[in-house]
């Protein structure tokens, strides 16, 4: 049995296309296509239906994949057991992260992680555009959104705790809103991009209310929204971790704190696959250890292979 062919076939199934599988494996699309064709020829059975728009497993392909998925997972576990006592984890990781989150948090995490794992190389893109990890070969994707890509395994890390904010000067000029409906008479600084649209949705105790204030400025960067709010241009919706310093200095004032807003989460995603490479695992474990230390009980979702600190005493 050619294990390389089997692994390539598994990647095609998990990534959803020959192109995405090639990116994940670091080989050409032609190589992936040829290896799958060789596997089918040797087996004497078609494993995949190929169309111009999608790939679909045949009945035989589905049964075959269910078996090799377990086998590849067992092989990876065996490899992890062999190397569990070694500190040198090797490989490369490509990470994509929203600009503000990367600037505030990711730098210090990566510095500590790479000091512990010097044989890992990391490439980071800070961007607020929509990223397709499978097509772009991204290993780890951080988002501030509700992802809906079933090709990815996604973990909700933290709530963003976004709030409505305005400067004291703006409030002195236009007044302080006391109900969600009051916002319709105010000026807004809107945050919008192709994959993020933070609407002002607040709960008044009975229903969700979505005011529609005049938006003189629309931006795709939350730091710019914060700075425009500090200058008195209008009311902005900003995550507290982005606005914390301005709040502490009195440059911004939180509004309508008795009316909860719809929240979004900081998430971590990676492509679904038959096994989790060790470089992924140690990075995800490191992220969670950082969160447990700095955010504690606020951490939302914890994968099965990671133990919360309070679980050790049970």
N, C-alpha and C positions, 0 to 999 in steps of 0.2 A: 504494500500500500504506500502510495506517495503522500506523506503527511502534509507536504507543502500544498498540494492540490486541495486537500480536504480543508485546510485552514483558509485558503483563498476562497473556496466555495462558501464556507461559513461567513466570511467577511462580506461577500456579495449579498447574501441573504440578510445579514444584520444591518448593512449600510444602505441597502435598497437599490444600489446601482453598481455597474462595473466601474464607473468613474470614481464614485465615493470610496469603493473598496480599494481601488488603486491608490487614492490619496492616503487612506488609512495605513496601507501597507508599504507605501513608499516605492511602488513599482508602476509600470506603465499600464494603461487601460488594455493595450493589446496583450500584455502578459497575462492579465487577469482573465480576459476572454479566452485566450488559448488554453490556459490551465483548466478552466471549467469545461471547455469543449473536450479536452483530453480525458477528464474524469468521466464525462458522459459517454465517450466512445469506449473506454475500457469497461464501464459498467453495462453498456449496451442498452441504456435507458435515458430518456430525456428527464433532466432534473428541473429545468427552468423553462417557462414560457417567456419568450422575448418579444416585446413590442417596442415601437418607437417611443412610447411614453412611460412604460413601467416594466418591471419584472415580476413574475408570479411563479411560485413553486408549483410544480406538478404534484400529483398525489404521491408518486414515488419520491420526488424531491423533498416533500414535506416529511415523509417518514424517515428518509435518510438523514435529514437535518436534525430531527429530534434525537436520533441516536448519537450523531457526532457532536452535538452540542454538549451532551453529558460527558462524552469522552474527552473533548477538549477542555472542559471545565475541570475534570479530574486531573488531567495532565498539568494544568496550570497550578492547581492546588499542590500537586506533588513537587513541582518546581519551587513553589513558594516555601514549602517545608524544607527543602534542601538548602535554600538561601536565607531562611528566616534568621539564622544566627549571624549573617553577614551584614555589615553596615554599608557596604558599597552597592547601592542601587544605581544602575546605569541607565542612560537613555536620554531622549529629548521629549519635551512637552511644549506644545503650542497652546497658548492661553489667549482668550479674548475676553475683555472686561469693559464695562462702561467707564468712560473717562473719569468721572468724579469719584466713583468707587475705587478705581485703580489708584488715583492720586492720593486719596485719603488713607486707604487701608492696605492695598496690595503690595506696595513697595516694601514696607517693613516686614510683611509676612514672607515675601520672596527672599529677602536678604537673610532672614533667619533659616528658612528652609534650605537654601543653597549652601549655607555654612554647614549644615548638618549632612547634606547629601551633595558633596562636591563633584560627583561623577554624573550628575544630572544637569543637562543644559535646558534652559527655558527661553522661549521666544514669546513676547507679550505684545499684543495689539490692544491699545486703549481706543475704543471707538463707541459711538452711539448709534452706528448703523446696524441694520439687521444682519446677523451673521449666520451662515449655514455651515455648521461644523463639519458635516459629512462632505460637502462639496469643497470646502476650503482646508480640510485636513486639520481642523482645530480639535485638540484633545479635551480641553476643559473650557467651558463657556460659563461666565458669570453674567447674570441678567438682573435688571430691576423691572420685572414684568411677570406676567402669568404665561409661561411658555405652553404651547399646544402641539409640540412636535413629538409624535409617538415613536419616532426613530431614536429619541434620546431618553436616557435615564436621568430624571431631574429630581433634585433635592431642594426643598425650601429651607433656606438657612435662617433668615431673620426677617422680621417685619420692618418695613422702612420707616414706620411711624411718621408719615408726612403730615404736615400741619399748614394751616393758612397763616401767613405772616405779612406784616406791613411795618413801615417805619413810623416812629412817633410823629415825624413831620407830616407824613401823608394823613395820619389819623387826626392830627390837629386841624388839617385843612378840610378833610372830607367827612370826618366823624367816624366813630367806631361802630361797626355792625353788631347788632345784638341778637339777630336771628338769621338763619340761612337766606330767607327772602330778602333781607336787607342788602345782600351781596349784589342783587340785580341793579342796584343804584351806585355801584362802585366800579372802579377801573381795575382790570385784571392784567396780570402778566402770565400769559399762557405758556405751558410747556408742551411741545408737540414735536414728534418726529414720525417717520413711517411706521415704527413699531412701538412707540410710546405716546399715549395721549392721556394725560392726567386730568380727568374731569373733576369738577368741584362737586362731588356727591357727598351730602351730609345727612345724618339721621336725626330727625327732629323729635324722636321719641315715639312716633307712630309710623313714619314712612321715610323713604329716602328722597331727599330733595336735591335737584340738580340746578342750581342758579346759572344764569347766563349773563354775566357782567360784560361790559364793553372791554374788549381786548385790544388795546392800542399797540401792544408788543407781544409777538409770538416768537418763542425761541426753542431751540432743540438742545439746550445745555442748561442744566439746573444751576450751575454756578453763576451763569449770566443772569438767570432769573433772580437769584438771590441778590446779586449786586444791583440790579435795576430796582428791586424792592427797597434796598438800603437807601438808594438815591431818591426814594419817594415817588416813583413812577406809578405804583399801584400795589395791589395785593397779589402775592404769589403763593403757590403750593410747593413747599420744599421739605424734603426729608430732614428730620431733626439732626441727623449726623452731619448733614451739609450746613445746617444753619446754627449749630450749637454755639460756635464762637460768637457769632453776631448776636444771638440771644443773650449770652452771658454779658456782652458789652453794652446791651441796651440799644443796639442799632436796629433790631427788629423786635416786634411784639407779637406773641401768638394770639390768634383770634378764634372766637367761637369754640373754646375748648370743651364746652358742655355738649357739643354736637359732634359725635364721632364721624370721621371721614372714612370712605372706602379706602382700604389700604392695599398696597402691593408688597410682594416679597422680594428679597434678594435670593436668587436661586443659583445653584451650581448644576450644570448639565454635562454629560459626556455620552458619546455614542454607545448604544446598546451593542453588546458583543457576547460571544460565548463564554469568555472569561475576562476578568478584570486584571490588566497588566499590573505588575507590582509597582511600577513608577506612578500609575494612577492612584493605587491604593495608599502609598505612603504620602502622596501629596494631599489626598482627601483627608487622611487621618490627621495630617499636620494642620489643615484648615480647621478641622473640628476641635483640635486641642487648643488652637488660638481662640476659637469662639467660646469654648467652655471656660477658658481663663478670663476672657474679657466680657462675655455676654451671659454666661451661665444659663439660667433657666429660660432665657429668651430664645434659645436655639429651638427651632421648630421641628425639623425632621432629622432623624439620625439613622443612617443605614445600619443594617444588621451587623456588619463587621466592625462597628465602632461602639465602644462602651462609654456611656455617660459616667462622669466621675462619681456620682452618687449611686451608681449601680454596683460599684466594687464592694460596697459594704453589705450587699444583700446576699 
